[in-house]
Amino acid sequence: MRNHSRTTGPKIGLALGSGAARGWSLIGIIEGLAALGIAPQIVAGTSIGALVGAAFATGRLEQLKTRMENFGRLDTAGMFDFRLASGGLIQGRRVETFLAELGIEGDIEALPVRFGSVATELATGREIWLQKGPIGRAVRASIGMPGIFTPERLSEGDGWLIDGGLVDPVPISLARALGADIVIAVDLNANLVGRRFDEAEVPEAAPAVPEAIPDWLKTAVGPILERMLQPSPEFPSYFEVLANSLNIMQDRITRMRLAGDPPDVLLRPSLPNFGWMDFHRAREAIAEGRECVVAAEASIRKACRQTMAASFSAPKD
């Protein structure tokens, strides 16, 4: 049975978008909202938004923040359990272990706030809303970036699931379906298309692969993986092509979905120089998240006031 806290006013929901390492800014955004006295009762997340949203929903946001502020490049590499013959480069079980170590676990139905994550069914392209069962599995399914993470299947007989950002990068519809009267949405991918191919930009070298893979794999395919990770003056790396392709796709999908279902407040943290693998730069992202809320304070308060006024003036049945 759910243990949702009772509220008499409109319910505030967060729609936390996808965006890989830029997602650590969501921690700062939630902290900034708390400083304004805003406590969301509903959280919908896609990909990294599902991960941060799960930390908030389980009351472990501070633990996640502390861990990520002390995260280094080698920690990032240690999260990757390479398994090349299973539909992706990374199996993703270490992500679930990481969440459990932080206390981000338990069944979604028992959480004190409503929570849901978005995934994509590989065979049909359907948008899947995960609203029950172990929260770690729901997060893992939502972050299944194609070409990187292996697809996830929640139980025998279910379809294979991949990253929710392929169908709904900013899950406003899910937040409303979960009961939100006011939706504060976060788009992490604004103004990123083409950024990595700007001739004026010198891309930061990607972390070397050898520390992240076993010795036998270093010998067999290490040089290939190294080349996939490292850009060159002549052509982009595998991950640059993949990252920018996903940026293009998510940017177009986000524009269409925002036009059809706009949130009450849209926050867009500015992290133009963040690569999708820059998980070690959490302090910068968190700080930008807090600044983003400060800049939007007037809009946030206005949306909350208008919705509350409308709810009180609505005729009673």
Phi, psi and omega in degrees: 000139179291151180240046183292137177291142182279136177227146180266337181265184178301145179274132179262129179240147174255135172245099188263117189276173179276157180167021177051229187297336177296344181295342177295341175296338179296329176299313179295325179295315179295321176297319179296320177295320178299322179295336177271001181083019182258119181240099181297141175260353185222137178224125172242134184223147174240128176058239180298332175296327176292321181295309180294321178298323178294322177298318178294315185295331180265004180073025184241025182295320181296322178294319177296315180301311181300317181296315185285331177292343178249018182274134178244180180300319181293328175296320177300313179299323181292344179282348189262115174259092186296135177206090195288340188257033184225035176085007179186174179277332189235131182287319175095001179293330179294333176295316178297319178297318178302315179296315181296322179297330178273357182086013178271083186205178182105173181275140181302323183298336184266002184288152179286347174234159176284136183222143173207148176236159183251133172228171180238129176284123187297318186288326187247342185078009181290146173281125183246128176259120181261110188232009178207166181090185182300130185291329178297321178291323179295321177292313181302318179296323184288333184263018185284067182304122183298138182088346180245295180268145174291149176300157182242141174235121188288328177204163181301131181096342176285162175282163177283137183246141176231185190308132179292341180295346179289336182240331183208083183295333178231100194280065180293316182300319179294318179301318179292319180297330178283354174113012182286132173271326177239125180247119172258112185254151179234118177258114184266358189244016180292141173061032180255342185298128179083352185301319186283354180244016174289123184297338180281349183263133175261111185294143177287137180297137179286154179298143180296148183282324192309324181294340188264353185232155180292162186302318183296326180284328176302315183291320186282309187230007181307310180300326180292313180295322178300318180292325178296324183279325189267125174286168177219165179297334185278322184203158180286160177282168176305314184287330174295315179297313181297313182298315182287328175298317178293323176300315180299311182298311183293325178298314181293317180295318180299317180301315182294317184287325176294325179293324182276334183214074183290146176280173175286325177222133177242119179254136180227087178300143183264105180225060187293337183259016180268122171281159184292342180261008185278051182292341180281358183254038185299321183302317179296315182294317180298317179298319179294324177299316179296318180296325180298319179292318178302316181294331184258012186305316182299316180294321180296312181295321179297315180298319180293318180296315183296319181291320179294319179297319181294322182291324181285333182270351181293142180294142179273144176286000000 
